[in-house]
Amino acid sequence: MDRRARADAPVPTAEERADRLKERVYVTFAALAVVLTLRSHGEVTPGVAATTLLITVGGTLLAVLLADVVSHLAVHAALPTAAEARHMVAVCTGALGVLVLPMIFVGLAAWGSWTVDGALRASTIALVASLGVVGWLAVRRVALPGWQKLLVLVAEVALGVAVVALELLAHG
């Protein structure tokens, strides 16, 4: 896409940005749960790890898309317009960005540069860190005192760490 096309693209509304951030949080927690579960199962191949992540995240995003369409039908008694449908699909496909680092790490394990456990451990760290990034994207434009913005970021990362702790507790 050239610069003119990007300049002509409509600027997302606050609600559209919120939708994208919300889906990234959902998908990040889903991917985090899968990565932690894979780590608890011992010897997992890179192929199994990548396939499991892709299937789980893909299924989650399809469920989100279906839920968006069904809720739109329930509220508006009509199918989404083309623009609304594009927004729904953009939100879902944009959330796939959560998988970039975990898939790179698993790819490194497939090439023998890392162990699968190392790739999954790095994926866990990257996913928890991405929760902080999403939190920052959420609060950066908000007129809150700095300490409240920091509190939001810390709370989001703390919830990610709590999920890690619960998964480790559940799977030993």
Buried (B, 14 or more C-beta within 10 A) or exposed (E): EEEEEEEEEEEBEEEBBEBBBBBBBBBBBBBBBBBBBBBBEEEBEBEBBBEBBBEBBEEBBEEBBEEBBEEBEEEEEEEBEEEBBEBBBBBBEBBBEBBEBBBBBBBBBBEEEBEBBEBBBBBBBBBBBBBBBBBBEBBEEEEEEEEEBBBBBEEBBEBBEEBBEEBEEEEE
